[in-house]
Amino acid sequence: MPDATLVMLILVVVAALVFDYVNGFHDTANAIATCVSTRALSVRAAIIMAAGLNFAGAMISTKVAATIGKGIVDTSNVTQMVVLAGVTGAIIWDLITWYYGLPSSSSHAIIGGIMGSVIAHAGVAALHWAGLKKIILALVLSPIIGTLLGFVFMVAMMWGFRHSNPYFLNKGFRRLQVVSAAFMAFSHGTADAQKSMGVITMALVSYGYLSTFQVPPWVMIACAIAMALGTAAGGWRIIKTVGRDFVKLQPVHGFCVETASAGVILGAAAFGMPTSTTHVITSSILGVGLSKRMSAVNWGIAYRILWAWILTIPASALVAYITYMVFSPFLGK
């Protein structure tokens, strides 16, 4: 009979990779929605490009993984059941919001999930508040910066090319947008795949496979592959919400959105600060829309997105809490 703790570790690794896969198709829209909506790339070409660059981005750094793995809770309070319940909460919330086409944050979902399962296991006191403040600060500030950068980039473009023929301007930016979409896809892999790396490494430390928190190469490769496969599966529901329904975009708008978003995400990742790629890209789209006029934004969609943002951490935490309480009597704490 295999060791029960080993079985739990395997379940955690599988669940974390499933979360990475779900994150991939849930967040495909982050990288490619704008270039699809402006017809800079076909859906098929955009998804293939995003999948490849998501993989490449995931292999670059592990700073965000360390923040997720050590910043939410002290590793001494982590068990395999805590991690499994936390990841399950994140997966369920991601699937709910994907079904309704809401671009919620997978980053918020995994953070909320881990928080909920840790509270169920050891109480609120077990949370690492100093680390959580850093994480939440990054998640709050990044969309604000994304909105400002999207607005500034768009105003600068409008002023710089104010005498240009709109037809030829958009034709040129349609080509440039392929580059900016690639930049965004790479940054998405850099930021989002690392959440699962942090979760798996947390579980490996808890099991005793690792003595210190250091992401093994096989974990990096497995998470990168899972995210790339999920991205390749697509996520048309959210692509439609972000790229078509929220703000009507032209190639020059898409270029500004993707460049601003990728800059924010890569800048934060360089300091190990986790950001929500969903929040950053949608806030950048909002900034670009506001540079045109207030009525350019579909405020009904904006309110739906806002509510998804507000609910994600408590909802995924609640699901994780319930999961832990229901299954820990059978699977162990």
Secondary structure as UniProt FT lines:
FT   HELIX           4..26
FT   HELIX           28..37
FT   TURN            38..39
FT   HELIX           43..58
FT   TURN            59..60
FT   HELIX           63..71
FT   HELIX           75..77
FT   HELIX           80..99
FT   TURN            100..101
FT   HELIX           106..122
FT   HELIX           124..126
FT   HELIX           129..160
FT   TURN            161..163
FT   HELIX           166..207
FT   HELIX           217..233
FT   HELIX           236..240
FT   HELIX           241..245
FT   HELIX           251..270
FT   TURN            271..272
FT   HELIX           277..292
FT   HELIX           294..296
FT   HELIX           299..331
//
